[in-house]
């Protein structure tokens, strides 16, 4: 399950149980009849979900070899707090995923606050299946994926982005109608140029009209506005974690 969002700092909602790379969450928790880690994935496992499968609550396919083409890698496994059920509002579940997973995602691809918004990497997250939940499973799987418009791109052999400006294989662009995030190695019409802090941490989520007005005003300071430009905001769930970033895109001819 995932949605596009701009990325930034997150406040602490709960203490996540993160599993070290190469270890099994099930091994950490131990097996029991009501095991929160029942059926949990392993950090470092790779999968091959489609773009549409990212919107599902659970992902039931088996892992694939990371040496073969794949579209996701598990970067963290967390445990849901006891106070949160699997039937919680999607926005609440997303907020939990953002707070639990973003630090691990940033570490895996080698970015810091403000840099991940310049990349086409996206957080995918999944919860246990109904059968696994019946056995007590309460884990949260956190994946890194690479956006390619209406599809997911195969993950590169080297996930680390290196120094900014990032290479086209991972840099963030917009393509198609509607404009969708994609790696700049794919055909595109806009490229991410600046990621700005748009408001104070105490500011409420702005209305659609306010987002348009502020986006135009802020991006005009950092872009050559003689050419068309676009901008994207974090969504409401990301805003609730402290994310205030606005991404400005300039028009390209590719």
Buried (B, 14 or more C-beta within 10 A) or exposed (E): BBBEBBBBBBEEBBEBBBBEEEEBBBEBBEEEEEBBBBBBBBBBBBBBBEBEBBEBBBBEEEBBEBEEEBBBBBBBBBBBEEEBEBEBEEBBBBBBBBBBBBBBBBEBBBBEBBBBBBBBBBBBBBBBBEEBBEBBBBBBBBBBBBBBBEEBBEBBEEBEBEEEEBBBBBBBBBBEEEBBBBBBBBEBBBBBBBBBBBBEEEEEBBEEEEBEEBBEEBBEEBBEEEEEBBBBBBBEBBBBBBBBBBBBBBBEEE
